Amino acid sequence: MSEEKVVRETARLCTRESLAHDLRELGLRPGMRVLVHSSLSSLGWVCGGAVALVEALMDVVTDAGTLVMPTQTGNYSDPASWQKPPVPQPWWDIIYEAMPAFRPEVTPSYKMGVVVEAFRTYPGVLRSNHPQVSFAAWGHHADQILADHGLEYGLGERSPLARMYELNGWALLLGVGYDSNTTFHLAEYRVPGAQEVTLGAPIIENGQRVWKRFKDIELDADIFPAIGHEFEQTQQVLRGSVGQASCRLFQQRPAIDFAAAWLKRQRGS
């Protein structure tokens, strides 16, 4: 959405202070550990843009809490699987050899939005070392959440999602739907029946850039809206508005457990 259209459709402009107020009204509190997914344009026009939203989130959870955002890099993947657009096959070997290695402090996220990039580059924010499904975090538990992010099965038991589950974290959907809810992916790893796949990406290994292949499972976010709709019937989702955006806040542990039970029924496991 263009900024001109956002301005035209904004009834009340948002500031860092007004966003913090709305987040508190939604239920966000100091000390919470929160995985955030967001759409800046859905809030209406924000004075200060993405930085104002990041700082409002920090103001509310404080450094006693922890903010987490996915900083994924889907472009750091096997060119043979690329779509929208695909690249010519003669390019593949060149890409395998020439694509720069993923470096958490340098490599930008890919199609994750301006809020994620503002957060990733904010002073004091850390990032996990996964070439495709990294996370960034700020606050009290940032190191613990990001540590030892496994290369294989990147959103599974050695991921920040599993650490957030252990810490009884929350998920915040700011103007986005359940299709953006990375939290549910952990449930896909916990239920037998997912298809195994081999992925690849350029990484630094023993000080050298290498193209590394690794195992994972086929993920399916298309089912997340259905899971989310049914999860809301359990009355465990706080709903409200931040700016003009419809938002949801819920604890990750019951959400993941619900998604796992849902998947077990679907997979017959």
PETA-V216749 format. One record per residue. N is the residue number from 1. RES is the residue in three letters. NEAR is the number of other C-alpha atoms within 10 Angstrom. Layout:
N|RES|NEAR, N|RES|NEAR
This chain:
1|MET|7, 2|SER|8, 3|GLU|11, 4|GLU|9, 5|LYS|12, 6|VAL|17, 7|VAL|15, 8|ARG|11, 9|GLU|12, 10|THR|17, 11|ALA|12, 12|ARG|14, 13|LEU|15, 14|CYS|23, 15|THR|18, 16|ARG|20, 17|GLU|14, 18|SER|17, 19|LEU|25, 20|ALA|25, 21|HIS|17, 22|ASP|17, 23|LEU|25, 24|ARG|16, 25|GLU|14, 26|LEU|18, 27|GLY|13, 28|LEU|22, 29|ARG|17, 30|PRO|16, 31|GLY|17, 32|MET|21, 33|ARG|29, 34|VAL|26, 35|LEU|27, 36|VAL|22, 37|HIS|25, 38|SER|23, 39|SER|19, 40|LEU|22, 41|SER|21, 42|SER|20, 43|LEU|24, 44|GLY|23, 45|TRP|24, 46|VAL|24, 47|CYS|13, 48|GLY|12, 49|GLY|17, 50|ALA|21, 51|VAL|19, 52|ALA|20, 53|LEU|26, 54|VAL|19, 55|GLU|19, 56|ALA|21, 57|LEU|23, 58|MET|19, 59|ASP|18, 60|VAL|19, 61|VAL|22, 62|THR|19, 63|ASP|17, 64|ALA|14, 65|GLY|20, 66|THR|25, 67|LEU|27, 68|VAL|31, 69|MET|24, 70|PRO|22, 71|THR|28, 72|GLN|21, 73|THR|20, 74|GLY|16, 75|ASN|14, 76|TYR|22, 77|SER|21, 78|ASP|18, 79|PRO|20, 80|ALA|13, 81|SER|9, 82|TRP|13, 83|GLN|8, 84|LYS|5, 85|PRO|6, 86|PRO|10, 87|VAL|13, 88|PRO|10, 89|GLN|10, 90|PRO|8, 91|TRP|11, 92|TRP|14, 93|ASP|11, 94|ILE|11, 95|ILE|15, 96|TYR|18, 97|GLU|12, 98|ALA|13, 99|MET|16, 100|PRO|17, 101|ALA|19, 102|PHE|20, 103|ARG|16, 104|PRO|19, 105|GLU|13, 106|VAL|10, 107|THR|15, 108|PRO|17, 109|SER|23, 110|TYR|15, 111|LYS|13, 112|MET|18, 113|GLY|15, 114|VAL|17, 115|VAL|20, 116|VAL|29, 117|GLU|19, 118|ALA|17, 119|PHE|24, 120|ARG|26, 121|THR|15, 122|TYR|14, 123|PRO|9, 124|GLY|11, 125|VAL|17, 126|LEU|21, 127|ARG|24, 128|SER|25, 129|ASN|22, 130|HIS|25, 131|PRO|26, 132|GLN|22, 133|VAL|21, 134|SER|23, 135|PHE|26, 136|ALA|27, 137|ALA|28, 138|TRP|26, 139|GLY|21, 140|HIS|17, 141|HIS|20, 142|ALA|23, 143|ASP|17, 144|GLN|13, 145|ILE|28, 146|LEU|24, 147|ALA|15, 148|ASP|14, 149|HIS|24, 150|GLY|16, 151|LEU|20, 152|GLU|18, 153|TYR|21, 154|GLY|24, 155|LEU|27, 156|GLY|21, 157|GLU|18, 158|ARG|18, 159|SER|25, 160|PRO|31, 161|LEU|29, 162|ALA|22, 163|ARG|19, 164|MET|25, 165|TYR|21, 166|GLU|12, 167|LEU|16, 168|ASN|15, 169|GLY|22, 170|TRP|23, 171|ALA|24, 172|LEU|24, 173|LEU|21, 174|LEU|24, 175|GLY|20, 176|VAL|18, 177|GLY|18, 178|TYR|20, 179|ASP|16, 180|SER|16, 181|ASN|19, 182|THR|18, 183|THR|26, 184|PHE|27, 185|HIS|20, 186|LEU|24, 187|ALA|24, 188|GLU|23, 189|TYR|20, 190|ARG|18, 191|VAL|18, 192|PRO|14, 193|GLY|14, 194|ALA|15, 195|GLN|9, 196|GLU|12, 197|VAL|12, 198|THR|12, 199|LEU|18, 200|GLY|17, 201|ALA|24, 202|PRO|24, 203|ILE|22, 204|ILE|16, 205|GLU|11, 206|ASN|7, 207|GLY|7, 208|GLN|9, 209|ARG|16, 210|VAL|18, 211|TRP|20, 212|LYS|16, 213|ARG|16, 214|PHE|13, 215|LYS|13, 216|ASP|19, 217|ILE|19, 218|GLU|12, 219|LEU|16, 220|ASP|12, 221|ALA|15, 222|ASP|11, 223|ILE|14, 224|PHE|20, 225|PRO|15, 226|ALA|13, 227|ILE|20, 228|GLY|19, 229|HIS|12, 230|GLU|14, 231|PHE|18, 232|GLU|15, 233|GLN|9, 234|THR|11, 235|GLN|9, 236|GLN|13, 237|VAL|18, 238|LEU|15, 239|ARG|17, 240|GLY|18, 241|SER|17, 242|VAL|24, 243|GLY|27, 244|GLN|20, 245|ALA|19, 246|SER|16, 247|CYS|24, 248|ARG|22, 249|LEU|22, 250|PHE|21, 251|GLN|21, 252|GLN|25, 253|ARG|20, 254|PRO|16, 255|ALA|24, 256|ILE|22, 257|ASP|16, 258|PHE|19, 259|ALA|27, 260|ALA|22, 261|ALA|16, 262|TRP|18, 263|LEU|20, 264|LYS|17, 265|ARG|11, 266|GLN|9, 267|ARG|12, 268|GLY|10, 269|SER|10
